[in-house]
Amino acid sequence: MDKQIFFEFNNGDKEALGKLVELYSDGLMLYINNFVKDINIAEDLMEDTFAKLLFKKCNFKGDSSFKTYLYKMGRNCALDYIKKNKKRITENIDDKDIADTIQIENIVIKSDYQKQVHTCLKKLNNEYTEVLHLIYFEDLKYEEIQKVMKKTNKQIKNLAYRARQALKVELEREGFVYEEI
């Protein structure tokens, strides 16, 4: 479905871009926020990602889902921003940014369970957070995640396993009780 909408946009249908933004803007912004730790910057980078779609020659061929391609673009925007602004990122986190982030997360993340998991995810290292976010919040398959994160399938499987173990420990620290099935 998303591929079709992209190809409609690519063929000149400007309303299709609005559909793509509506489908992916919130999730992409939260994904980018995992990197930059500032929801306002994440929002700007999300908009930059969509602007690149609009103004630059897009080389999406349809080999993967459009979502995979878009998240890879968003990740690259975030990493470029981090390279250029390392010092600024660590200095500029304030209470307003944290409150804005929590408000947006609460809109996007509906269930209490998801909120608890998302809170614990923030305490993990960045790669763990990224891989689990892509698996559980964005419903991407390992093959798609390996394209986004530029890792092999085996690396993604190992990373996901270690991330799940770390998340389990963090959830248990927060009082979450696992039920064995």
C-alpha positions in Angstrom: 0.0 0.0 0.0 2.7 2.5 1.0 4.7 1.7 -2.2 1.6 2.5 -4.3 1.1 5.8 -2.5 4.8 6.7 -3.0 4.7 5.9 -6.7 1.5 8.0 -7.0 3.5 10.9 -5.3 6.5 10.3 -7.6 4.2 10.5 -10.6 3.0 14.0 -9.6 0.1 13.4 -7.2 0.9 16.0 -4.5 -1.9 14.7 -2.2 -0.1 11.4 -2.0 2.7 13.1 -0.1 0.2 14.2 2.5 -1.0 10.6 2.9 2.6 9.5 3.4 3.2 12.2 6.0 -0.1 11.2 7.8 0.9 7.5 7.8 4.5 7.9 9.0 5.3 11.3 10.6 4.6 10.4 14.2 6.4 7.1 14.2 9.3 8.6 12.3 9.6 11.5 14.7 9.7 9.1 17.7 12.3 7.0 15.9 14.5 9.9 15.2 14.1 11.2 18.8 15.8 8.0 19.9 19.0 9.4 18.3 18.8 13.2 19.0 17.0 13.1 22.4 15.1 16.3 21.7 11.6 16.1 20.3 11.7 19.5 18.7 14.9 18.6 16.7 13.4 15.2 15.9 10.3 17.0 14.5 12.6 19.2 12.3 14.5 16.2 11.1 11.3 14.3 10.3 10.2 17.3 8.2 13.7 17.4 6.6 13.3 13.7 5.7 9.9 14.4 3.9 11.4 17.5 2.3 14.1 15.4 0.8 11.4 13.2 -0.7 9.8 16.3 -2.2 12.8 18.2 -3.5 15.5 15.6 -4.2 15.6 12.8 -6.7 14.4 9.8 -4.8 16.0 6.5 -5.7 13.4 4.2 -4.0 12.8 1.3 -6.4 10.3 -0.7 -4.4 12.7 -3.5 -3.3 11.6 -3.1 0.3 8.7 -1.4 1.9 8.6 2.4 1.6 8.6 2.6 5.4 12.0 0.9 5.5 13.3 3.3 2.9 11.8 6.3 4.8 13.2 5.2 8.2 16.6 4.7 6.6 16.4 8.3 5.3 15.3 9.5 8.7 18.2 7.6 10.4 20.7 9.2 8.0 19.3 12.7 8.7 19.6 12.0 12.5 23.1 10.7 12.2 24.2 13.6 10.0 22.7 16.0 12.5 24.5 14.3 15.4 27.8 14.5 13.6 27.4 18.3 13.0 26.0 19.1 16.5 27.5 16.7 19.0 28.2 19.4 21.6 24.8 21.0 21.2 22.9 17.8 21.7 24.3 17.1 25.2 24.0 20.8 26.4 20.5 21.7 25.3 18.1 19.2 26.9 15.7 21.1 29.2 12.5 20.4 31.1 10.3 21.8 28.4 11.8 19.5 25.8 11.2 16.5 28.1 7.6 17.6 28.7 7.1 18.0 24.9 8.5 14.6 24.3 6.3 12.9 26.9 3.2 14.7 25.5 3.9 13.5 22.0 4.7 10.0 23.1 1.5 9.8 25.1 -0.5 10.7 21.9 1.3 8.2 19.7 1.7 5.4 22.3 -1.8 4.4 23.4 -1.7 1.5 25.8 -0.2 1.6 29.4 1.9 -1.5 28.5 3.4 0.3 25.5 4.2 3.4 27.6 5.9 1.2 30.2 8.0 -0.5 27.6 8.8 2.7 25.9 10.0 4.3 29.2 12.2 1.3 29.8 13.5 1.4 26.2 14.9 4.9 26.8 17.1 3.5 29.5 18.9 1.0 27.2 21.8 1.8 24.9 21.0 3.4 21.6 21.4 0.4 19.4 19.2 -1.7 21.6 16.5 1.0 21.7 16.7 1.4 17.9 16.3 -2.3 17.1 13.5 -2.9 19.5 11.7 0.3 18.4 11.8 -0.9 14.8 10.7 -4.4 15.7 7.9 -3.6 18.2 6.7 -0.1 17.4 7.2 0.0 13.7 6.5 -3.7 12.9 9.5 -4.1 10.6 11.0 -7.5 9.7 14.6 -8.3 10.4 15.4 -8.0 6.6 14.0 -4.5 6.7 15.8 -3.6 9.9 19.1 -4.7 8.5 18.6 -2.3 5.6 17.7 0.6 7.9 20.6 -0.1 10.4 23.1 -1.2 7.8 23.9 -4.5 9.5 23.8 -8.1 8.5 20.8 -10.3 9.3 22.8 -12.3 11.9 23.9 -9.0 13.5 20.3 -7.8 13.8 19.2 -11.2 15.3 22.0 -11.0 17.9 21.4 -7.4 18.6 17.6 -8.0 19.0 18.3 -11.0 21.4 20.6 -8.9 23.6 18.3 -6.0 23.5 15.3 -8.1 24.6 17.4 -9.5 27.5 18.4 -6.0 28.6 14.8 -4.8 28.2 13.6 -7.7 30.3 16.0 -6.8 33.1 14.9 -3.1 33.0 11.2 -4.0 33.0 11.7 -6.3 36.0 13.5 -3.4 37.8 10.4 -1.3 37.2 8.2 -4.0 38.7 6.9 -5.6 35.5 6.2 -9.3 36.0 6.6 -11.8 33.2 4.2 -14.7 32.8 5.8 -17.8 31.4 3.8 -19.4 28.6 
